[in-house]
Amino acid sequence: MKISYYIDTDSLYIDLNSKQSAESKEVSEGVVIDYDTEGKVVGIDIDNASKKIDLKGD
């Protein structure tokens, strides 16, 4: 698993494995799940992440 935060777009991407995304679905406002060709979750993209998640870790 790899977690990447992009400050310029305020987005957080959680990469669950190395498979490539074949399909994406927005499951709630600003939260997109990426699926591989077998329908398994490969990643999660969260827009406006700093407003939804405590990124400071306090």
C-alpha distance matrix in Angstrom:
0.0 3.8 6.8 10.1 13.5 16.5 19.7 22.1 21.0 19.7 16.6 13.1 10.4 7.1 5.6 4.5 5.9 8.6 11.4 13.6 14.7 18.2 19.0 18.3 19.9 20.6 20.5 22.1 23.4 20.8 17.8 16.8 14.7 14.0 14.9 15.2 18.8 18.7 17.9 14.5 12.0 9.5 9.1 11.0 13.4 15.5 18.8 20.9 18.0 20.2 22.7 20.4 18.1 19.2 17.2 19.5 18.2 21.8
3.8 0.0 3.8 6.6 10.2 13.1 16.2 18.7 17.9 16.7 13.9 10.6 8.2 5.9 5.0 6.6 7.9 9.5 12.5 13.8 14.8 18.5 19.3 18.2 20.0 20.3 20.7 21.8 22.5 19.5 17.0 16.2 14.9 14.2 15.9 16.5 20.2 20.7 19.8 16.7 13.8 10.9 9.4 10.7 12.0 14.0 16.8 18.6 15.8 17.9 20.7 19.0 16.7 17.6 15.1 17.4 16.7 20.5
6.8 3.8 0.0 3.8 6.8 10.1 13.0 15.7 14.9 13.3 10.7 7.2 5.8 4.6 6.1 8.5 10.8 12.5 15.0 15.6 15.8 19.5 19.6 17.8 19.1 18.8 19.1 19.6 19.9 16.8 14.7 14.6 14.1 14.2 16.7 18.0 21.8 22.4 20.9 18.1 14.7 12.2 9.6 9.5 10.0 11.1 13.7 15.1 12.2 14.1 17.0 15.5 13.2 14.1 11.5 14.1 13.9 17.7
10.1 6.6 3.8 0.0 3.8 6.6 9.7 12.1 11.7 10.6 8.3 5.7 5.2 6.5 8.0 11.3 13.1 13.9 16.2 16.1 16.2 19.8 19.8 17.9 19.4 18.8 19.7 19.9 19.5 16.0 14.7 14.7 15.0 14.9 17.8 19.2 22.9 24.1 22.6 20.1 16.7 14.0 11.0 10.6 9.7 10.5 12.2 13.5 11.1 12.8 16.1 15.3 13.5 14.4 11.3 13.9 14.7 18.4
13.5 10.2 6.8 3.8 0.0 3.8 6.2 9.1 8.8 7.2 5.9 4.4 6.4 8.8 11.2 14.4 16.6 17.5 19.4 18.9 18.4 21.8 21.4 18.9 19.9 18.7 19.7 19.1 18.1 14.6 14.1 14.8 16.0 16.6 19.9 21.7 25.4 26.7 24.8 22.6 19.0 16.7 13.3 11.8 9.9 9.5 10.1 10.6 8.4 9.6 13.1 13.0 11.5 12.2 9.1 11.7 13.4 16.8
16.5 13.1 10.1 6.6 3.8 0.0 3.8 5.6 5.7 5.6 5.3 6.3 8.3 11.5 13.4 17.0 18.8 19.1 20.7 19.5 18.9 22.1 21.6 19.1 20.3 18.9 20.5 19.8 18.2 14.5 14.8 15.4 17.1 17.5 21.0 22.8 26.2 28.0 26.1 24.4 20.9 18.5 15.0 13.6 10.8 10.4 9.8 10.1 9.3 10.4 13.6 14.4 13.7 14.6 11.6 14.1 16.4 19.5
19.7 16.2 13.0 9.7 6.2 3.8 0.0 3.8 5.5 4.7 6.9 8.7 11.5 14.6 16.9 20.3 22.4 22.8 24.5 23.3 22.5 25.5 24.8 22.0 22.8 21.0 22.4 21.1 19.0 15.6 16.6 17.8 20.0 20.7 24.3 26.4 29.8 31.5 29.5 27.7 24.1 21.9 18.4 16.5 13.5 12.2 10.7 9.7 9.3 9.1 12.3 14.0 13.5 13.8 11.0 12.8 15.8 18.4
22.1 18.7 15.7 12.1 9.1 5.6 3.8 0.0 3.8 5.7 8.1 10.8 13.2 16.7 18.7 22.3 24.1 24.0 25.4 23.6 22.7 25.4 24.6 22.0 22.9 21.1 23.1 21.7 19.3 15.8 17.4 18.3 20.8 21.3 25.0 26.9 30.1 32.2 30.2 28.9 25.4 23.2 19.8 17.9 14.6 13.5 11.2 10.5 11.4 11.6 14.1 16.1 16.3 17.0 14.5 16.5 19.5 22.1
21.0 17.9 14.9 11.7 8.8 5.7 5.5 3.8 0.0 3.8 5.4 8.9 11.2 14.9 17.0 20.5 22.5 22.7 23.6 21.6 20.2 22.7 21.5 18.6 19.3 17.3 19.4 18.1 15.6 12.1 13.8 14.8 17.5 18.3 22.1 24.3 27.4 29.4 27.2 26.1 22.7 20.9 17.3 15.2 11.6 10.3 7.7 7.6 9.1 10.3 12.3 13.9 14.6 16.2 14.3 16.9 19.6 22.3
19.7 16.7 13.3 10.6 7.2 5.6 4.7 5.7 3.8 0.0 3.8 6.9 10.1 13.5 16.2 19.5 22.0 22.7 23.9 22.4 20.9 23.6 22.2 19.1 19.3 17.0 18.4 16.7 14.4 11.1 12.5 14.2 16.9 18.3 22.0 24.5 27.9 29.5 27.0 25.6 21.9 20.4 16.6 14.0 10.7 8.5 6.4 5.1 5.7 6.6 8.9 10.5 10.9 12.4 10.6 13.4 16.1 18.7
16.6 13.9 10.7 8.3 5.9 5.3 6.9 8.1 5.4 3.8 0.0 3.8 6.6 10.1 12.8 16.0 18.4 19.3 20.3 18.9 17.3 20.1 18.8 15.7 16.1 14.2 15.6 14.6 12.9 9.3 9.8 10.9 13.3 14.6 18.3 20.8 24.2 25.7 23.3 21.8 18.2 16.6 12.9 10.3 7.0 5.5 4.5 5.7 5.3 7.9 10.1 10.3 10.6 12.7 11.0 14.3 16.3 19.4
13.1 10.6 7.2 5.7 4.4 6.3 8.7 10.8 8.9 6.9 3.8 0.0 3.8 6.6 9.7 12.7 15.5 16.8 18.1 17.3 16.1 19.2 18.2 15.4 15.9 14.4 15.3 14.8 14.0 10.6 9.7 10.6 12.0 13.2 16.7 19.1 22.7 23.9 21.6 19.6 15.8 14.1 10.4 8.1 5.9 5.1 6.7 8.1 5.9 8.6 11.2 10.3 9.4 11.5 9.5 13.0 14.2 17.7
10.4 8.2 5.8 5.2 6.4 8.3 11.5 13.2 11.2 10.1 6.6 3.8 0.0 3.8 6.2 9.4 11.9 13.1 14.3 13.6 12.7 16.0 15.4 13.0 14.2 13.6 14.6 15.1 15.1 11.7 9.9 9.5 9.9 10.3 13.5 15.6 19.3 20.4 18.4 16.3 12.7 10.6 7.0 5.7 4.5 6.3 8.8 11.3 9.3 12.4 14.6 13.2 12.3 14.5 12.5 15.9 16.5 20.2
7.1 5.9 4.6 6.5 8.8 11.5 14.6 16.7 14.9 13.5 10.1 6.6 3.8 0.0 3.8 6.1 9.2 11.3 12.7 13.0 12.4 15.9 15.5 13.6 14.7 14.6 14.9 15.9 16.7 13.8 11.1 10.5 9.6 9.9 12.5 14.3 18.2 18.7 16.8 14.2 10.6 8.5 5.4 5.1 6.5 8.5 11.7 14.1 11.5 14.4 16.5 14.4 12.9 15.0 13.3 16.5 16.2 19.9
5.6 5.0 6.1 8.0 11.2 13.4 16.9 18.7 17.0 16.2 12.8 9.7 6.2 3.8 0.0 3.8 5.7 7.5 9.1 9.9 10.1 13.8 14.3 13.3 15.2 16.0 16.6 18.3 19.3 16.4 13.6 12.0 10.3 9.2 11.0 11.9 15.7 16.4 15.2 12.4 9.4 6.3 4.5 6.7 8.6 11.5 14.6 17.3 15.1 18.0 20.2 18.1 16.7 18.7 16.7 19.7 19.3 23.1
4.5 6.6 8.5 11.3 14.4 17.0 20.3 22.3 20.5 19.5 16.0 12.7 9.4 6.1 3.8 0.0 3.8 7.2 8.6 10.5 10.9 14.1 14.7 14.2 15.8 17.0 17.0 19.0 20.7 18.3 15.1 13.4 10.8 9.8 10.4 11.0 14.7 14.6 13.5 10.2 7.5 5.1 5.3 8.0 11.0 13.8 17.2 19.9 17.5 20.4 22.3 19.7 18.2 20.1 18.6 21.5 20.4 24.1
5.9 7.9 10.8 13.1 16.6 18.8 22.4 24.1 22.5 22.0 18.4 15.5 11.9 9.2 5.7 3.8 0.0 3.8 5.7 8.5 10.1 13.3 14.9 15.2 17.5 19.3 19.6 22.0 23.6 21.2 18.0 15.9 13.1 11.0 10.8 10.1 13.3 13.4 13.4 10.3 8.8 5.7 7.5 10.9 13.7 16.8 20.0 22.9 20.6 23.6 25.7 23.3 21.8 23.6 21.8 24.5 23.5 27.3
8.6 9.5 12.5 13.9 17.5 19.1 22.8 24.0 22.7 22.7 19.3 16.8 13.1 11.3 7.5 7.2 3.8 0.0 3.8 6.5 9.3 12.4 14.8 15.7 18.6 20.6 21.6 24.0 25.3 22.6 19.8 17.3 14.8 12.0 11.6 10.1 12.9 13.8 14.5 12.1 11.1 7.6 9.4 13.0 15.0 18.5 21.2 24.2 22.3 25.3 27.6 25.5 24.2 26.0 23.8 26.5 25.9 29.7
11.4 12.5 15.0 16.2 19.4 20.7 24.5 25.4 23.6 23.9 20.3 18.1 14.3 12.7 9.1 8.6 5.7 3.8 0.0 3.8 6.6 9.1 11.8 13.4 16.5 19.0 20.2 23.0 24.5 22.2 19.3 16.3 13.5 10.2 9.0 6.6 9.1 10.4 11.3 9.6 9.4 6.5 9.2 12.9 15.1 18.8 21.4 24.8 23.3 26.6 28.5 26.3 25.4 27.7 25.8 28.8 28.3 32.1
13.6 13.8 15.6 16.1 18.9 19.5 23.3 23.6 21.6 22.4 18.9 17.3 13.6 13.0 9.9 10.5 8.5 6.5 3.8 0.0 3.8 6.4 9.3 11.1 14.6 17.2 19.0 21.8 22.9 20.4 18.0 14.7 12.4 8.7 8.1 6.1 8.4 10.9 11.4 10.7 10.2 7.3 9.1 12.4 13.8 17.6 19.8 23.3 22.4 25.8 27.6 25.7 25.3 27.8 25.9 29.1 29.1 32.9
14.7 14.8 15.8 16.2 18.4 18.9 22.5 22.7 20.2 20.9 17.3 16.1 12.7 12.4 10.1 10.9 10.1 9.3 6.6 3.8 0.0 3.8 5.8 7.3 10.9 13.7 15.6 18.5 19.6 17.4 15.1 11.5 9.4 5.6 5.3 4.8 7.5 10.1 9.5 9.5 8.5 6.6 7.7 10.4 11.7 15.4 17.5 21.2 20.6 24.2 25.5 23.6 23.6 26.5 25.0 28.5 28.6 32.3
18.2 18.5 19.5 19.8 21.8 22.1 25.5 25.4 22.7 23.6 20.1 19.2 16.0 15.9 13.8 14.1 13.3 12.4 9.1 6.4 3.8 0.0 3.8 7.1 10.5 13.9 16.0 19.2 20.5 18.8 16.6 12.8 10.8 7.3 5.9 4.9 5.5 8.8 8.5 9.9 10.1 9.4 10.9 13.1 14.3 17.8 19.6 23.4 23.2 26.9 27.9 25.9 26.4 29.4 28.2 31.8 31.9 35.5
19.0 19.3 19.6 19.8 21.4 21.6 24.8 24.6 21.5 22.2 18.8 18.2 15.4 15.5 14.3 14.7 14.9 14.8 11.8 9.3 5.8 3.8 0.0 3.8 6.9 10.4 12.6 15.8 17.2 15.9 13.9 10.1 8.4 5.8 5.2 6.6 7.5 10.0 8.2 9.9 9.6 9.9 10.5 11.8 12.7 15.9 17.5 21.3 21.4 25.2 25.7 23.6 24.5 27.8 27.0 30.7 30.9 34.4
18.3 18.2 17.8 17.9 18.9 19.1 22.0 22.0 18.6 19.1 15.7 15.4 13.0 13.6 13.3 14.2 15.2 15.7 13.4 11.1 7.3 7.1 3.8 0.0 3.8 6.8 9.4 12.2 13.4 12.2 10.2 6.4 5.6 4.4 6.1 9.0 10.9 12.7 10.1 11.0 9.4 9.9 9.2 9.2 9.6 12.4 13.9 17.7 17.9 21.8 22.0 20.0 21.1 24.6 24.0 27.8 28.1 31.5
19.9 20.0 19.1 19.4 19.9 20.3 22.8 22.9 19.3 19.3 16.1 15.9 14.2 14.7 15.2 15.8 17.5 18.6 16.5 14.6 10.9 10.5 6.9 3.8 0.0 3.8 6.0 9.1 10.7 10.4 8.5 5.4 5.4 6.6 8.2 11.7 13.4 14.5 11.2 12.2 10.5 11.9 10.9 9.8 10.1 12.0 13.4 16.9 17.3 21.1 20.7 18.5 20.1 23.7 23.7 27.5 27.8 30.9
20.6 20.3 18.8 18.8 18.7 18.9 21.0 21.1 17.3 17.0 14.2 14.4 13.6 14.6 16.0 17.0 19.3 20.6 19.0 17.2 13.7 13.9 10.4 6.8 3.8 0.0 3.8 5.7 7.0 7.0 5.6 4.2 6.3 8.9 11.3 14.9 17.0 18.0 14.5 15.0 12.7 14.0 12.0 9.7 9.1 9.8 10.7 13.9 14.7 18.3 17.5 15.4 17.4 21.2 21.5 25.3 25.8 28.7
20.5 20.7 19.1 19.7 19.7 20.5 22.4 23.1 19.4 18.4 15.6 15.3 14.6 14.9 16.6 17.0 19.6 21.6 20.2 19.0 15.6 16.0 12.6 9.4 6.0 3.8 0.0 3.8 7.0 8.1 5.9 5.9 6.9 10.3 12.2 16.0 18.2 18.3 14.6 14.7 12.4 14.4 12.6 10.1 10.4 10.5 12.1 14.8 14.9 18.3 17.2 14.5 16.4 20.2 21.1 24.8 24.8 27.5
22.1 21.8 19.6 19.9 19.1 19.8 21.1 21.7 18.1 16.7 14.6 14.8 15.1 15.9 18.3 19.0 22.0 24.0 23.0 21.8 18.5 19.2 15.8 12.2 9.1 5.7 3.8 0.0 3.8 6.1 5.3 7.4 9.6 13.2 15.6 19.4 21.8 22.0 18.4 18.2 15.5 17.2 14.8 11.6 11.0 9.7 10.5 12.5 13.0 16.0 14.3 11.9 14.4 18.2 19.5 23.1 23.5 25.8
23.4 22.5 19.9 19.5 18.1 18.2 19.0 19.3 15.6 14.4 12.9 14.0 15.1 16.7 19.3 20.7 23.6 25.3 24.5 22.9 19.6 20.5 17.2 13.4 10.7 7.0 7.0 3.8 0.0 3.8 5.7 8.3 11.5 14.7 17.7 21.3 23.8 24.6 21.0 20.9 18.0 19.0 16.2 12.8 11.0 9.0 8.5 9.9 11.5 14.2 12.3 10.8 13.9 17.6 18.7 22.2 23.2 25.5
20.8 19.5 16.8 16.0 14.6 14.5 15.6 15.8 12.1 11.1 9.3 10.6 11.7 13.8 16.4 18.3 21.2 22.6 22.2 20.4 17.4 18.8 15.9 12.2 10.4 7.0 8.1 6.1 3.8 0.0 3.8 6.5 10.1 12.9 16.3 19.8 22.6 23.7 20.4 20.0 16.7 17.0 13.8 10.4 7.9 5.8 4.8 7.2 8.7 11.9 10.9 9.7 12.3 15.9 16.3 20.0 21.2 23.8
17.8 17.0 14.7 14.7 14.1 14.8 16.6 17.4 13.8 12.5 9.8 9.7 9.9 11.1 13.6 15.1 18.0 19.8 19.3 18.0 15.1 16.6 13.9 10.2 8.5 5.6 5.9 5.3 5.7 3.8 0.0 3.8 6.8 10.0 13.3 16.9 19.8 20.6 17.2 16.5 13.2 13.7 10.6 7.1 5.7 4.7 6.4 9.3 9.3 12.9 12.3 10.1 11.9 15.6 15.9 19.7 20.3 23.1
16.8 16.2 14.6 14.7 14.8 15.4 17.8 18.3 14.8 14.2 10.9 10.6 9.5 10.5 12.0 13.4 15.9 17.3 16.3 14.7 11.5 12.8 10.1 6.4 5.4 4.2 5.9 7.4 8.3 6.5 3.8 0.0 3.8 6.5 9.9 13.4 16.2 17.3 14.1 13.7 10.6 11.1 8.4 5.8 5.1 6.5 8.4 12.0 12.0 15.8 15.8 13.6 15.0 18.5 18.4 22.1 22.6 25.8
14.7 14.9 14.1 15.0 16.0 17.1 20.0 20.8 17.5 16.9 13.3 12.0 9.9 9.6 10.3 10.8 13.1 14.8 13.5 12.4 9.4 10.8 8.4 5.6 5.4 6.3 6.9 9.6 11.5 10.1 6.8 3.8 0.0 3.8 6.6 10.2 13.2 13.8 10.7 9.9 6.8 7.8 6.0 4.7 6.4 8.9 11.6 15.1 14.4 18.1 18.4 15.9 16.5 19.9 19.6 23.4 23.3 26.6
14.0 14.2 14.2 14.9 16.6 17.5 20.7 21.3 18.3 18.3 14.6 13.2 10.3 9.9 9.2 9.8 11.0 12.0 10.2 8.7 5.6 7.3 5.8 4.4 6.6 8.9 10.3 13.2 14.7 12.9 10.0 6.5 3.8 0.0 3.8 7.0 10.1 11.4 8.9 8.3 5.8 5.6 5.0 6.1 7.8 11.2 13.7 17.4 16.7 20.5 21.3 18.9 19.3 22.5 21.6 25.3 25.2 28.8
14.9 15.9 16.7 17.8 19.9 21.0 24.3 25.0 22.1 22.0 18.3 16.7 13.5 12.5 11.0 10.4 10.8 11.6 9.0 8.1 5.3 5.9 5.2 6.1 8.2 11.3 12.2 15.6 17.7 16.3 13.3 9.9 6.6 3.8 0.0 3.8 6.7 7.6 5.2 5.2 4.5 5.4 7.1 9.2 11.5 14.9 17.5 21.1 20.3 24.0 24.8 22.2 22.4 25.5 24.8 28.3 28.0 31.5
15.2 16.5 18.0 19.2 21.7 22.8 26.4 26.9 24.3 24.5 20.8 19.1 15.6 14.3 11.9 11.0 10.1 10.1 6.6 6.1 4.8 4.9 6.6 9.0 11.7 14.9 16.0 19.4 21.3 19.8 16.9 13.4 10.2 7.0 3.8 0.0 3.8 5.4 5.3 5.5 6.5 6.2 9.1 12.1 14.4 18.0 20.5 24.2 23.3 26.9 28.0 25.6 25.5 28.4 27.3 30.7 30.3 33.9
18.8 20.2 21.8 22.9 25.4 26.2 29.8 30.1 27.4 27.9 24.2 22.7 19.3 18.2 15.7 14.7 13.3 12.9 9.1 8.4 7.5 5.5 7.5 10.9 13.4 17.0 18.2 21.8 23.8 22.6 19.8 16.2 13.2 10.1 6.7 3.8 0.0 3.8 5.5 7.5 9.7 10.0 12.9 15.7 17.8 21.3 23.7 27.4 26.8 30.5 31.4 28.9 29.1 32.1 31.1 34.5 34.1 37.7
18.7 20.7 22.4 24.1 26.7 28.0 31.5 32.2 29.4 29.5 25.7 23.9 20.4 18.7 16.4 14.6 13.4 13.8 10.4 10.9 10.1 8.8 10.0 12.7 14.5 18.0 18.3 22.0 24.6 23.7 20.6 17.3 13.8 11.4 7.6 5.4 3.8 0.0 3.8 5.6 9.0 10.3 13.6 16.3 19.0 22.3 25.0 28.7 27.7 31.3 32.1 29.3 29.2 32.2 31.5 34.8 34.0 37.5
17.9 19.8 20.9 22.6 24.8 26.1 29.5 30.2 27.2 27.0 23.3 21.6 18.4 16.8 15.2 13.5 13.4 14.5 11.3 11.4 9.5 8.5 8.2 10.1 11.2 14.5 14.6 18.4 21.0 20.4 17.2 14.1 10.7 8.9 5.2 5.3 5.5 3.8 0.0 3.8 6.6 8.9 11.6 13.7 16.4 19.4 22.2 25.7 24.8 28.5 29.0 26.1 26.3 29.4 29.0 32.5 31.7 35.1
14.5 16.7 18.1 20.1 22.6 24.4 27.7 28.9 26.1 25.6 21.8 19.6 16.3 14.2 12.4 10.2 10.3 12.1 9.6 10.7 9.5 9.9 9.9 11.0 12.2 15.0 14.7 18.2 20.9 20.0 16.5 13.7 9.9 8.3 5.2 5.5 7.5 5.6 3.8 0.0 3.8 6.3 9.4 11.7 15.0 18.0 21.1 24.5 23.1 26.6 27.4 24.4 24.1 27.0 26.4 29.8 28.7 32.1
12.0 13.8 14.7 16.7 19.0 20.9 24.1 25.4 22.7 21.9 18.2 15.8 12.7 10.6 9.4 7.5 8.8 11.1 9.4 10.2 8.5 10.1 9.6 9.4 10.5 12.7 12.4 15.5 18.0 16.7 13.2 10.6 6.8 5.8 4.5 6.5 9.7 9.0 6.6 3.8 0.0 3.8 5.9 8.0 11.4 14.3 17.6 20.9 19.4 22.8 23.7 20.7 20.4 23.3 22.7 26.1 25.2 28.6
9.5 10.9 12.2 14.0 16.7 18.5 21.9 23.2 20.9 20.4 16.6 14.1 10.6 8.5 6.3 5.1 5.7 7.6 6.5 7.3 6.6 9.4 9.9 9.9 11.9 14.0 14.4 17.2 19.0 17.0 13.7 11.1 7.8 5.6 5.4 6.2 10.0 10.3 8.9 6.3 3.8 0.0 3.8 7.3 10.4 13.8 16.9 20.2 18.6 22.0 23.4 20.8 20.2 22.8 21.6 24.8 24.2 27.8
9.1 9.4 9.6 11.0 13.3 15.0 18.4 19.8 17.3 16.6 12.9 10.4 7.0 5.4 4.5 5.3 7.5 9.4 9.2 9.1 7.7 10.9 10.5 9.2 10.9 12.0 12.6 14.8 16.2 13.8 10.6 8.4 6.0 5.0 7.1 9.1 12.9 13.6 11.6 9.4 5.9 3.8 0.0 3.8 6.7 10.1 13.2 16.5 14.8 18.3 19.7 17.3 16.7 19.4 18.2 21.6 21.3 24.9
11.0 10.7 9.5 10.6 11.8 13.6 16.5 17.9 15.2 14.0 10.3 8.1 5.7 5.1 6.7 8.0 10.9 13.0 12.9 12.4 10.4 13.1 11.8 9.2 9.8 9.7 10.1 11.6 12.8 10.4 7.1 5.8 4.7 6.1 9.2 12.1 15.7 16.3 13.7 11.7 8.0 7.3 3.8 0.0 3.8 6.6 10.0 13.1 11.5 15.1 16.2 13.7 13.5 16.5 15.7 19.3 19.2 22.7
13.4 12.0 10.0 9.7 9.9 10.8 13.5 14.6 11.6 10.7 7.0 5.9 4.5 6.5 8.6 11.0 13.7 15.0 15.1 13.8 11.7 14.3 12.7 9.6 10.1 9.1 10.4 11.0 11.0 7.9 5.7 5.1 6.4 7.8 11.5 14.4 17.8 19.0 16.4 15.0 11.4 10.4 6.7 3.8 0.0 3.8 6.6 10.0 9.0 12.7 13.9 12.1 12.4 15.5 14.5 18.2 18.9 22.3
15.5 14.0 11.1 10.5 9.5 10.4 12.2 13.5 10.3 8.5 5.5 5.1 6.3 8.5 11.5 13.8 16.8 18.5 18.8 17.6 15.4 17.8 15.9 12.4 12.0 9.8 10.5 9.7 9.0 5.8 4.7 6.5 8.9 11.2 14.9 18.0 21.3 22.3 19.4 18.0 14.3 13.8 10.1 6.6 3.8 0.0 3.8 6.6 5.6 9.4 10.1 8.4 9.3 12.6 12.1 15.9 16.8 19.9
18.8 16.8 13.7 12.2 10.1 9.8 10.7 11.2 7.7 6.4 4.5 6.7 8.8 11.7 14.6 17.2 20.0 21.2 21.4 19.8 17.5 19.6 17.5 13.9 13.4 10.7 12.1 10.5 8.5 4.8 6.4 8.4 11.6 13.7 17.5 20.5 23.7 25.0 22.2 21.1 17.6 16.9 13.2 10.0 6.6 3.8 0.0 3.8 5.2 8.6 8.9 8.6 10.4 13.5 12.9 16.5 18.2 21.0
20.9 18.6 15.1 13.5 10.6 10.1 9.7 10.5 7.6 5.1 5.7 8.1 11.3 14.1 17.3 19.9 22.9 24.2 24.8 23.3 21.2 23.4 21.3 17.7 16.9 13.9 14.8 12.5 9.9 7.2 9.3 12.0 15.1 17.4 21.1 24.2 27.4 28.7 25.7 24.5 20.9 20.2 16.5 13.1 10.0 6.6 3.8 0.0 3.8 5.7 5.7 6.8 8.9 11.5 11.3 14.5 16.7 19.0
18.0 15.8 12.2 11.1 8.4 9.3 9.3 11.4 9.1 5.7 5.3 5.9 9.3 11.5 15.1 17.5 20.6 22.3 23.3 22.4 20.6 23.2 21.4 17.9 17.3 14.7 14.9 13.0 11.5 8.7 9.3 12.0 14.4 16.7 20.3 23.3 26.8 27.7 24.8 23.1 19.4 18.6 14.8 11.5 9.0 5.6 5.2 3.8 0.0 3.8 5.4 5.2 5.7 8.4 7.9 11.4 13.2 15.8
20.2 17.9 14.1 12.8 9.6 10.4 9.1 11.6 10.3 6.6 7.9 8.6 12.4 14.4 18.0 20.4 23.6 25.3 26.6 25.8 24.2 26.9 25.2 21.8 21.1 18.3 18.3 16.0 14.2 11.9 12.9 15.8 18.1 20.5 24.0 26.9 30.5 31.3 28.5 26.6 22.8 22.0 18.3 15.1 12.7 9.4 8.6 5.7 3.8 0.0 3.8 5.6 5.5 6.4 6.2 9.0 11.5 13.5
22.7 20.7 17.0 16.1 13.1 13.6 12.3 14.1 12.3 8.9 10.1 11.2 14.6 16.5 20.2 22.3 25.7 27.6 28.5 27.6 25.5 27.9 25.7 22.0 20.7 17.5 17.2 14.3 12.3 10.9 12.3 15.8 18.4 21.3 24.8 28.0 31.4 32.1 29.0 27.4 23.7 23.4 19.7 16.2 13.9 10.1 8.9 5.7 5.4 3.8 0.0 3.8 6.0 7.8 9.1 11.6 13.7 15.1
20.4 19.0 15.5 15.3 13.0 14.4 14.0 16.1 13.9 10.5 10.3 10.3 13.2 14.4 18.1 19.7 23.3 25.5 26.3 25.7 23.6 25.9 23.6 20.0 18.5 15.4 14.5 11.9 10.8 9.7 10.1 13.6 15.9 18.9 22.2 25.6 28.9 29.3 26.1 24.4 20.7 20.8 17.3 13.7 12.1 8.4 8.6 6.8 5.2 5.6 3.8 0.0 3.8 7.0 9.0 12.0 13.1 14.9
18.1 16.7 13.2 13.5 11.5 13.7 13.5 16.3 14.6 10.9 10.6 9.4 12.3 12.9 16.7 18.2 21.8 24.2 25.4 25.3 23.6 26.4 24.5 21.1 20.1 17.4 16.4 14.4 13.9 12.3 11.9 15.0 16.5 19.3 22.4 25.5 29.1 29.2 26.3 24.1 20.4 20.2 16.7 13.5 12.4 9.3 10.4 8.9 5.7 5.5 6.0 3.8 0.0 3.8 5.8 8.9 9.4 11.6
19.2 17.6 14.1 14.4 12.2 14.6 13.8 17.0 16.2 12.4 12.7 11.5 14.5 15.0 18.7 20.1 23.6 26.0 27.7 27.8 26.5 29.4 27.8 24.6 23.7 21.2 20.2 18.2 17.6 15.9 15.6 18.5 19.9 22.5 25.5 28.4 32.1 32.2 29.4 27.0 23.3 22.8 19.4 16.5 15.5 12.6 13.5 11.5 8.4 6.4 7.8 7.0 3.8 0.0 3.8 5.6 6.2 7.9
17.2 15.1 11.5 11.3 9.1 11.6 11.0 14.5 14.3 10.6 11.0 9.5 12.5 13.3 16.7 18.6 21.8 23.8 25.8 25.9 25.0 28.2 27.0 24.0 23.7 21.5 21.1 19.5 18.7 16.3 15.9 18.4 19.6 21.6 24.8 27.3 31.1 31.5 29.0 26.4 22.7 21.6 18.2 15.7 14.5 12.1 12.9 11.3 7.9 6.2 9.1 9.0 5.8 3.8 0.0 3.8 5.5 8.4
19.5 17.4 14.1 13.9 11.7 14.1 12.8 16.5 16.9 13.4 14.3 13.0 15.9 16.5 19.7 21.5 24.5 26.5 28.8 29.1 28.5 31.8 30.7 27.8 27.5 25.3 24.8 23.1 22.2 20.0 19.7 22.1 23.4 25.3 28.3 30.7 34.5 34.8 32.5 29.8 26.1 24.8 21.6 19.3 18.2 15.9 16.5 14.5 11.4 9.0 11.6 12.0 8.9 5.6 3.8 0.0 3.8 5.6
18.2 16.7 13.9 14.7 13.4 16.4 15.8 19.5 19.6 16.1 16.3 14.2 16.5 16.2 19.3 20.4 23.5 25.9 28.3 29.1 28.6 31.9 30.9 28.1 27.8 25.8 24.8 23.5 23.2 21.2 20.3 22.6 23.3 25.2 28.0 30.3 34.1 34.0 31.7 28.7 25.2 24.2 21.3 19.2 18.9 16.8 18.2 16.7 13.2 11.5 13.7 13.1 9.4 6.2 5.5 3.8 0.0 3.8
21.8 20.5 17.7 18.4 16.8 19.5 18.4 22.1 22.3 18.7 19.4 17.7 20.2 19.9 23.1 24.1 27.3 29.7 32.1 32.9 32.3 35.5 34.4 31.5 30.9 28.7 27.5 25.8 25.5 23.8 23.1 25.8 26.6 28.8 31.5 33.9 37.7 37.5 35.1 32.1 28.6 27.8 24.9 22.7 22.3 19.9 21.0 19.0 15.8 13.5 15.1 14.9 11.6 7.9 8.4 5.6 3.8 0.0
